[in-house]
Amino acid sequence: MANSKEANNLFEYTEDSIRSLDWKEHIRLRPGMYIGKLGDGSSPDDGIYVLVKEVVDNCIDEFTMGHGKTVEISIEGKTVTVRDYGRGIPLGKVVDVVSKINTGAKYDSKAFQKSVGLNGVGTKAVNALSSFFKVTAVRDGKEKTAEFKQGVLTQEHKEAKTSESNGTQVIFIPDETIFRNYKFIPDYLENQIWNYCFLNAGLKIQFNGKSFQSKNGLLDLLERKSNADEIRYPIIHLKGDDIEVAITHNNDYGEDIYSFVNGQHTTQGGTHQQAFREAFVKTIRDFFKKDYDASDIRTGIVAAVSVRVVEPVFESQTKTKLGSVNVDTDGPTMKQFVGDFFSRELDNYLHKNPAVADALKKRIEQSERERKELAGIKKLANERAKKANLHNRKLRDCRFHLNEEPPTRGKEEYVSKQQETTIFITEGDSASGSITKARNVETQAVFSLRGKPLNCFGLTKKVVYENEEFNLLQHALNIEEGLEGLRYNNVVIATDADVDGMHIRLLLMTFFLQFFPDLVKHEKVYVLETPLFRVRNKQETIYCYSEAEKLAAMNKLGSKPEVTRFKGLGEISPDEFAQFIGSDMRKQLMRLEQGDHIQHLLEYYMGKNTQDRQEFIISNLRVELDTVES
């Protein structure tokens, strides 16, 4: 009893339990509320890229307001430098703007009518989460510089004369105590930069010596995201006041919609994306005077929609989902605004371009035929999935999904945690058992396959419902109707690092590319990297992910260290496994390169061209061996 009383005293709730944090302490203690997940840079939505975005957003806002047509970005190692040629921060407020919460010009809607950042947090978060942060503002021949460490002012320079052009420069280094073992991947940054250019025609961005610029806005975006051989009709490109859309269809399943608000890529959609989906369906029905099923109209759609609104309300600081419903303070709702635009502009376009209208109609009718053919099979498959008691038999879910609805309080923290939700797709009881015991039960789920999946290359979606494994997997992910209902932000393929494991990995990749390509296009699918070797002596243990790392570890430890080769995930103990699926998880993003044609890729790697693949494997094996030897 005495021990029990002592324990209760430890958790006594008194005035001393209440603590007030200053702005930088709160950001550093709860970074997820401000920048989403942390990560190590292996995922395009990891925190280090959000830091870059927060700084660049301010440059874009200057361009949008008509000040400065060029932005310069450079990243050398872990040091990020961003320079714009806008008006420059008012010199007397340089320190306040980057270090006083809820301070900024964007509360004045006259100064920043349709800006992305409206709550005065962005650069403060970058400042607080950086081991070094330096800001310099130039205005009319004078400059002001301030330097910080983890949000604390370390040096404030006096105003000085300069011949530099007006604008603002920010230099920062993400704090390695917050972002561990991180590195910037140029491809992710370039993709982010292209989005800025597509949404701001005429803007020029220089990044590490490369120049990025778009003349045709969302038309250029869709051409970059599509392949000329895949689309069913020329891209429809429509522009109006505060709205721009680009639309086409291909032969893929699902919907592939890129949505933006005030230049912000809303990866989780929101009211504007839903308004687009509904308005497109209504306009098509009205034009053809036929009550097509909404899914038939949208299946295979590839589209981009961008709107600009006054004082947008996002569901979190990371601004990935729009919550506001009005275009202007006293203006129409988003649904009315987008609906009116489509009923006028898209209807006019289709009347003027009958060949496009005919191609669109044929694509819709193709989807209609396929849906009707699947109707009976889907019903039986869904009943089987229900009887299989999915959530107990195949899926070990995470606690996050015990409460599907966002709470009325603490919504930003809820959204931040949703960004961390992960499902591991494993094969066999041994592997799934290890991951299940080692996982974070709050946000990580495990789906266990039974044996090797079917090679679905060249098959129709009928197989998804006829094959029990595929049917249960799509139900676990909740992607039958598209990405809108996706239950996990990260889908991680976790297989053994042997021949069978690689084969299973390839078959799962084929499944996603064949039937749910938007999962890959929207960068949700990863492959888990687990160590191949454990090298240790009595003082130190090093986990190695390649032959080269193993050799380096052996040299470091010396005197014949113990070397263990992990053949399967089940050989790694849960205690060890927890290290590999935690905050330092290594995973490779499954992504399509610019110009990749999905069907061509599948045909090459999964088709009957055995000789070509054999030559590809041999040549790449030689490269790997040369790397190890060097």
C-alpha positions in Angstrom: 0.0 0.0 0.0 2.9 2.3 0.8 4.2 1.9 -2.7 0.8 2.6 -4.2 0.5 5.9 -2.2 4.0 6.9 -3.4 3.0 6.3 -6.9 -0.1 8.3 -6.6 1.9 11.2 -5.1 4.1 11.1 -8.2 1.1 11.9 -10.4 -0.6 14.3 -8.1 -2.4 17.1 -10.1 -1.6 20.4 -8.5 -0.8 24.0 -9.5 2.8 22.8 -10.0 1.6 20.5 -12.7 0.5 23.5 -14.9 3.3 24.8 -17.1 3.4 27.6 -19.7 5.6 27.2 -22.7 6.9 30.1 -24.8 6.4 29.9 -28.6 9.7 28.2 -29.5 9.5 25.6 -26.6 6.0 24.6 -27.8 7.1 24.2 -31.4 10.1 22.1 -30.4 8.0 20.0 -28.0 5.1 19.5 -30.5 6.7 19.9 -34.0 4.1 17.7 -35.6 1.4 20.3 -34.9 3.3 22.7 -37.1 5.1 20.7 -39.8 3.4 17.3 -39.7 5.7 14.3 -39.4 9.4 14.7 -38.8 11.0 11.9 -40.9 14.5 11.8 -42.3 13.9 13.2 -45.8 13.1 9.8 -47.4 9.5 10.9 -47.9 8.4 14.0 -49.8 6.1 15.1 -46.9 8.8 14.8 -44.3 9.4 17.9 -42.1 12.6 19.2 -43.7 10.7 19.8 -46.9 7.9 21.5 -45.0 10.5 23.9 -43.6 11.7 24.8 -47.1 8.1 25.2 -48.2 7.3 27.6 -45.4 10.1 29.9 -46.4 9.5 29.7 -50.1 5.7 30.3 -49.5 6.6 33.8 -48.4 8.6 34.4 -51.6 5.6 33.2 -53.7 3.3 35.5 -51.8 5.5 38.4 -52.8 5.4 37.3 -56.5 1.6 36.9 -56.3 1.3 40.5 -55.1 3.4 41.6 -58.1 6.8 42.0 -56.4 9.8 40.0 -57.7 9.7 37.5 -60.5 12.7 35.3 -59.4 13.3 33.1 -56.4 16.7 31.5 -55.8 17.0 28.3 -53.7 20.2 26.5 -53.0 20.9 23.5 -50.7 24.5 22.6 -49.9 24.7 19.6 -47.6 22.2 20.5 -44.9 22.3 24.3 -45.4 19.2 25.8 -47.1 19.4 29.3 -48.7 16.3 31.0 -50.1 16.4 34.5 -51.7 13.5 36.5 -53.2 13.4 39.9 -54.9 10.2 41.1 -53.4 9.7 44.1 -51.1 11.8 42.8 -48.2 10.6 42.6 -44.6 10.3 46.1 -43.1 13.7 46.6 -41.4 12.3 47.5 -38.0 10.3 44.2 -37.8 12.8 41.7 -39.1 13.3 40.1 -35.7 9.6 40.2 -34.7 8.5 38.6 -38.0 10.6 35.4 -37.5 10.5 35.1 -33.7 7.2 36.5 -32.3 4.2 34.2 -32.7 1.1 35.6 -34.4 3.2 38.5 -35.9 3.1 39.2 -39.7 1.6 41.2 -42.5 -0.8 38.5 -43.6 -3.3 39.5 -41.0 -3.8 42.6 -43.1 -5.8 41.2 -46.1 -5.1 44.3 -48.1 -1.4 43.6 -48.1 -1.8 39.8 -48.8 -5.2 39.3 -50.3 -4.9 35.6 -51.3 -1.9 34.3 -49.4 -1.1 30.7 -48.3 0.2 31.6 -44.8 -2.3 33.6 -42.7 -1.5 32.6 -39.1 2.0 34.0 -38.6 3.6 30.7 -37.7 5.5 29.5 -40.8 9.0 31.1 -40.5 8.8 31.0 -36.7 8.5 27.2 -36.9 11.5 27.1 -39.3 13.4 29.3 -36.8 12.6 27.2 -33.8 13.4 23.9 -35.5 16.8 25.1 -36.9 20.2 24.8 -35.3 21.1 27.9 -37.3 18.7 30.5 -38.8 19.7 33.8 -40.4 17.4 36.3 -42.0 18.4 39.4 -44.0 16.0 42.0 -45.4 17.0 44.6 -48.0 14.9 47.7 -48.6 15.9 50.7 -50.6 19.6 50.6 -50.1 19.6 49.4 -46.5 19.8 45.9 -45.0 19.0 44.3 -41.6 20.2 40.9 -40.5 19.4 38.7 -37.5 20.7 35.3 -36.5 19.1 32.7 -34.2 19.8 29.2 -32.8 16.8 27.0 -32.0 14.6 30.1 -32.1 16.8 32.1 -29.7 18.3 35.4 -31.0 22.1 35.1 -31.0 23.1 38.2 -32.9 21.2 41.2 -34.2 23.1 43.3 -36.7 22.6 47.0 -37.0 21.1 48.4 -40.2 23.7 48.9 -42.9 23.9 50.4 -46.4 23.9 47.9 -49.3 23.9 47.8 -53.1 21.8 44.6 -53.1 18.4 44.5 -54.7 15.3 44.6 -52.5 14.1 41.3 -51.1 14.6 38.8 -48.3 17.2 36.0 -47.8 16.8 33.2 -45.3 19.5 30.7 -44.5 18.8 27.8 -42.1 20.0 24.4 -41.1 17.3 21.9 -39.8 18.2 20.9 -36.2 19.7 17.4 -36.2 18.4 16.8 -32.6 14.8 17.1 -34.1 15.4 15.7 -37.6 17.7 12.7 -37.1 20.0 11.3 -39.9 18.2 13.4 -42.5 19.2 14.3 -46.0 17.5 16.3 -48.7 16.5 14.4 -51.9 16.7 16.8 -54.9 13.9 15.1 -56.8 11.4 15.8 -54.1 12.4 19.5 -54.0 12.3 19.7 -57.8 8.8 18.3 -57.8 7.8 20.9 -55.2 9.4 23.7 -57.2 7.6 22.6 -60.4 4.3 22.9 -58.5 5.2 26.5 -57.6 5.9 27.3 -61.2 2.8 25.6 -62.6 0.6 27.6 -60.2 2.4 30.9 -60.9 2.9 31.2 -64.6 5.9 33.5 -65.3 7.6 32.9 -62.0 11.2 31.8 -62.4 12.9 29.6 -59.7 16.6 28.9 -59.7 17.5 25.7 -57.7 21.1 24.6 -57.4 21.9 25.8 -60.9 18.8 24.6 -62.6 16.1 26.9 -63.9 12.3 26.2 -63.5 9.5 28.1 -65.2 6.1 27.5 -66.6 4.2 29.4 -69.3 0.9 27.5 -69.4 0.2 26.8 -65.7 -1.9 23.7 -65.0 -1.7 22.6 -68.6 2.0 22.1 -68.2 1.4 20.3 -64.9 -0.9 17.8 -66.4 1.4 17.2 -69.4 4.2 16.5 -67.0 2.0 14.1 -64.9 0.6 12.3 -67.9 1.9 10.5 -70.9 0.8 11.4 -74.4 0.2 7.7 -75.1 -2.1 7.3 -72.1 -4.6 10.1 -72.4 -7.9 9.6 -74.2 -8.3 13.2 -75.5 -6.3 16.5 -75.5 -6.1 18.2 -72.1 -9.0 20.6 -71.4 -7.5 23.8 -70.0 -9.9 26.4 -68.5 -9.1 29.6 -66.7 -11.2 32.1 -64.9 -11.0 34.7 -62.1 -9.4 32.9 -59.1 -9.8 29.4 -60.7 -7.9 27.3 -63.2 -8.5 23.6 -64.1 -7.0 21.1 -66.5 -8.7 17.8 -67.2 -8.3 14.6 -69.3 -8.9 10.9 -68.9 -6.7 7.8 -69.3 -7.3 4.1 -69.1 -6.3 3.8 -65.4 -8.7 2.9 -62.6 -9.5 5.4 -60.0 -9.1 9.2 -59.9 -5.9 11.2 -60.1 -6.7 14.8 -58.9 -4.1 17.4 -58.0 -5.7 20.3 -56.0 -4.3 23.6 -54.9 -5.4 26.6 -52.8 -3.5 29.9 -53.1 -0.5 27.9 -54.5 -0.6 25.4 -51.7 -0.7 21.7 -52.8 -3.6 20.3 -50.8 -2.6 16.6 -50.8 -5.6 15.7 -48.7 -8.1 17.6 -50.8 -10.9 19.6 -49.1 -14.0 21.6 -50.0 -12.5 22.8 -53.3 -11.6 19.3 -54.5 -15.0 17.9 -53.5 -16.7 20.9 -55.3 -14.6 20.1 -58.4 -15.7 16.4 -58.4 -19.4 17.2 -58.0 -19.4 20.1 -60.5 -17.6 18.0 -63.2 -20.2 15.2 -62.8 -23.2 17.6 -62.9 -21.9 19.4 -66.0 -21.2 16.1 -67.9 -24.7 14.8 -67.0 -26.3 18.0 -68.2 -24.2 18.2 -71.4 -25.0 14.6 -72.5 -28.5 14.7 -71.0 -27.9 11.4 -69.3 -27.8 10.4 -65.7 -24.4 8.6 -65.8 -23.2 7.1 -62.5 -20.7 9.5 -60.9 -18.0 6.8 -60.7 -18.3 6.1 -64.4 -17.7 9.8 -65.2 -14.7 10.1 -62.9 -13.0 6.8 -63.4 -9.7 7.4 -65.2 -9.8 11.1 -64.7 -6.5 13.0 -64.5 -7.1 16.6 -63.4 -5.7 19.6 -61.6 -7.7 22.4 -60.0 -6.4 25.6 -58.4 -8.4 28.2 -56.6 -7.5 31.4 -54.9 -9.6 32.5 -51.9 -9.5 35.2 -49.3 -8.4 34.0 -45.9 -8.5 30.2 -46.5 -9.1 28.0 -43.5 -7.0 24.8 -43.5 -7.5 21.9 -41.1 -4.0 22.0 -39.8 -0.8 24.2 -39.9 0.6 21.9 -42.6 -2.3 23.1 -44.9 -2.9 19.8 -46.7 -6.7 20.0 -46.5 -8.9 23.0 -47.1 -11.7 23.5 -44.6 -13.2 26.8 -45.5 -16.3 26.9 -47.8 -16.5 30.5 -48.9 -14.4 31.9 -51.8 -14.6 35.4 -50.3 -15.7 36.8 -47.0 -19.1 37.7 -48.4 -18.8 35.7 -51.6 -20.4 32.4 -52.8 -19.7 29.0 -51.3 -16.9 27.0 -52.9 -19.6 24.6 -54.3 -21.5 27.5 -55.9 -18.3 29.1 -57.3 -16.9 26.0 -58.9 -20.3 24.8 -60.1 -21.0 28.1 -61.9 -17.6 28.0 -63.5 -18.0 24.5 -64.8 -21.6 24.9 -66.0 -20.4 27.9 -68.1 -16.8 27.2 -69.2 -16.7 23.4 -69.5 -20.1 23.3 -71.2 -19.0 25.9 -73.7 -15.7 24.0 -74.3 -17.5 20.7 -75.0 -19.9 22.3 -77.5 -17.0 23.9 -79.3 -14.9 20.7 -79.4 -17.2 17.8 -80.4 -14.3 15.4 -81.0 -13.2 15.8 -77.3 -16.8 15.4 -76.1 -17.2 12.2 -78.1 -13.9 10.8 -76.8 -15.0 11.6 -73.2 -18.4 9.9 -73.8 -16.7 6.8 -75.0 -14.5 6.7 -71.9 -17.5 7.1 -69.6 -19.4 4.3 -71.5 -16.4 2.0 -71.2 -16.3 2.5 -67.4 -20.1 1.9 -67.3 -19.7 -1.4 -69.1 -16.9 -2.5 -66.8 -18.8 -1.5 -63.6 -21.9 -3.5 -64.6 -19.8 -6.5 -65.4 -18.3 -6.3 -61.9 -21.5 -5.6 -60.1 -22.4 -9.2 -59.2 -18.8 -10.1 -58.4 -18.3 -7.1 -56.1 -21.4 -7.9 -54.1 -20.2 -11.5 -53.5 -16.7 -10.4 -52.7 -17.8 -7.7 -50.2 -19.9 -10.4 -48.5 -16.9 -12.7 -48.3 -14.7 -9.9 -46.9 -17.3 -9.3 -44.2 -17.5 -13.0 -43.3 -13.7 -13.2 -43.2 -13.9 -10.9 -40.2 -11.1 -8.8 -41.8 -10.1 -6.8 -38.7 -9.3 -9.9 -36.7 -8.0 -12.3 -39.3 -5.9 -10.4 -41.7 -5.5 -6.9 -40.3 -4.0 -5.9 -36.9 -5.2 -2.3 -36.9 -3.8 0.7 -35.0 -5.6 2.4 -32.2 -5.9 5.6 -34.2 -8.7 4.0 -36.2 -10.7 3.0 -33.1 -12.0 6.6 -33.3 -12.6 7.4 -36.9 -14.0 10.9 -36.4 -11.7 13.8 -35.7 -12.2 15.2 -32.1 -13.8 18.6 -31.6 -10.7 19.7 -29.7 -7.1 19.1 -30.5 -7.8 18.8 -34.2 -4.4 19.8 -35.4 -2.7 17.1 -33.3 -5.2 14.6 -34.7 -4.4 15.6 -38.3 -0.7 15.4 -37.4 -1.1 11.9 -36.0 -3.1 10.9 -39.1 0.0 11.8 -41.2 1.9 9.2 -39.3 -0.5 6.3 -39.8 1.2 3.4 -41.5 0.2 -0.1 -42.7 2.9 -2.7 -43.2 2.0 -5.4 -45.7 3.9 -8.6 -44.8 4.0 -12.2 -45.8 3.6 -15.1 -43.4 3.0 -15.4 -39.7 6.7 -15.1 -38.7 7.3 -11.7 -40.3 3.9 -10.3 -39.4 4.4 -11.5 -35.8 7.7 -9.7 -35.4 6.3 -6.4 -36.8 3.1 -6.7 -34.8 5.1 -7.0 -31.5 7.5 -4.2 -32.4 5.1 -1.7 -34.0 3.7 1.5 -32.5 0.2 0.3 -31.8 -1.1 3.9 -31.9 -0.4 4.6 -35.6 1.0 1.4 -37.2 -1.1 -1.5 -38.5 -0.1 -4.8 -40.0 -1.7 -6.7 -42.9 -0.6 -10.3 -43.3 -0.5 -12.0 -46.7 -0.8 -15.7 -47.2 1.8 -16.9 -49.7 2.7 -15.1 -52.9 0.1 -12.8 -54.4 -1.2 -13.4 -58.0 0.7 -11.8 -60.9 -2.1 -9.5 -62.0 -0.3 -7.9 -65.0 -2.7 -7.7 -68.0 -5.7 -8.8 -65.9 -8.9 -6.7 -65.4 -10.1 -5.3 -62.1 -12.4 -8.4 -61.9 -9.5 -10.2 -60.3 -9.4 -7.8 -57.4 -12.7 -9.1 -56.3 -12.2 -12.8 -57.2 -8.9 -13.0 -55.5 -9.4 -13.2 -51.7 -6.0 -11.6 -50.8 -6.5 -8.6 -53.1 -10.1 -8.1 -52.1 -9.2 -8.1 -48.4 -6.2 -5.8 -49.0 -8.3 -3.2 -50.8 -10.9 -3.3 -48.0 -8.1 -2.9 -45.4 -6.8 0.2 -47.2 -10.4 1.4 -48.1 -9.4 2.3 -51.6 -12.2 0.6 -53.6 -13.7 4.0 -54.4 -10.4 5.9 -54.7 -8.0 7.7 -52.5 -10.6 9.8 -50.6 -11.1 7.0 -48.1 -7.5 5.8 -47.7 -7.1 4.9 -44.1 -3.3 5.1 -43.9 -1.0 7.8 -45.0 1.9 5.4 -45.6 1.5 2.0 -47.3 4.7 0.1 -46.6 5.6 -3.2 -48.3 7.6 -5.2 -45.8 9.0 -8.5 -47.2 12.1 -10.6 -46.6 15.3 -9.6 -48.3 15.6 -12.8 -50.2 14.5 -14.0 -53.6 11.0 -15.0 -52.5 10.6 -11.7 -50.6 11.7 -9.7 -53.7 9.3 -11.6 -55.8 6.4 -10.8 -53.4 7.4 -7.2 -53.4 7.3 -7.0 -57.2 3.9 -8.7 -57.3 2.5 -6.2 -54.8 4.0 -3.3 -56.8 2.3 -4.7 -59.9 -1.0 -4.9 -58.1 -0.9 -1.2 -57.1 0.3 0.0 -60.5 -2.3 -2.0 -62.3 -5.4 -1.2 -60.3 -4.6 1.7 -57.9 -1.9 3.8 -59.7 -3.1 7.0 -58.0 -1.7 5.5 -54.7 1.7 5.5 -56.4 1.3 8.8 -58.2 0.4 10.5 -55.0 3.5 8.9 -53.3 1.8 6.8 -50.7 3.6 3.4 -51.3 6.9 2.6 -49.8 9.2 -0.4 -49.5 10.7 -1.1 -46.1 14.4 -1.4 -45.8 15.6 -3.7 -43.0 19.2 -4.5 -42.2 20.8 -7.4 -44.1 23.6 -7.8 -41.5 24.3 -7.3 -37.8 28.0 -6.7 -37.0 28.9 -6.6 -33.4 31.6 -7.0 -30.7 31.2 -6.7 -26.9 31.2 -3.0 -27.0 29.1 -2.0 -30.1 26.4 -3.3 -32.5 26.1 -1.9 -36.1 23.2 -2.8 -38.4 24.1 -2.8 -42.1 21.9 -2.4 -45.1 24.4 -3.5 -47.8 27.6 -5.4 -48.4 29.5 -2.0 -48.5 28.1 -1.0 -45.1 29.0 -4.5 -43.7 32.6 -4.2 -44.8 32.9 -0.7 -43.3 31.4 -1.9 -40.0 33.8 -4.9 -39.9 36.8 -2.5 -40.5 35.6 -0.2 -37.8 35.1 -2.9 -35.1 38.1 -4.9 -36.1 39.4 -8.2 -34.5 36.9 -10.5 -36.2 33.5 -9.2 -35.0 30.4 -11.4 -35.0 28.5 -11.1 -38.3 24.9 -12.2 -38.6 23.1 -12.3 -42.0 19.3 -11.8 -41.6 17.6 -14.0 -44.1 14.0 -13.1 -43.1 12.1 -10.5 -41.1 11.1 -13.3 -38.6 14.8 -13.7 -37.6 14.9 -10.2 -36.2 13.7 -10.0 -32.6 10.9 -7.6 -31.8 13.2 -5.5 -29.6 15.6 -5.1 -32.6 12.8 -4.6 -35.1 11.4 -1.7 -33.1 14.5 0.3 -34.1 13.9 -0.3 -37.8 10.2 0.8 -38.0 10.4 3.7 -35.6 11.2 7.4 -36.2 14.5 6.4 -38.0 12.7 4.0 -40.3 14.4 3.5 -43.7 12.0 3.1 -46.5 12.2 3.7 -50.3 9.4 5.6 -51.9 7.8 3.8 -54.9 7.6 6.7 -57.4 7.2 7.2 -61.1 9.8 9.1 -62.9 8.8 11.9 -65.3 7.7 10.3 -68.6 7.1 6.8 -67.1 4.3 5.0 -68.9 2.7 2.5 -66.4 1.6 -0.1 -68.9 5.0 0.0 -70.6 6.7 -0.4 -67.3 4.6 -3.4 -66.4 5.0 -4.9 -69.8 8.8 -4.7 -69.5 9.1 -6.0 -65.9 6.2 -8.4 -65.8 5.6 -9.4 -69.4 7.1 -12.1 -71.6 10.3 -10.3 -72.6 12.5 -12.7 -70.4 15.7 -12.0 -72.3 15.5 -8.2 -71.9 15.0 -8.5 -68.2 17.8 -11.0 -67.9 20.2 -8.5 -69.6 18.9 -5.7 -67.3 19.5 -7.8 -64.2 23.1 -8.8 -65.2 24.1 -5.2 -66.1 22.8 -3.8 -62.8 24.4 -6.6 -60.9 27.7 -5.7 -62.3 27.2 -2.1 -61.2 26.4 -3.2 -57.7 29.5 -5.4 -57.5 31.7 -2.6 -58.8 30.2 -0.3 -56.1 31.0 -2.9 -53.3 34.5 -3.5 -54.6 35.3 0.3 -54.8 
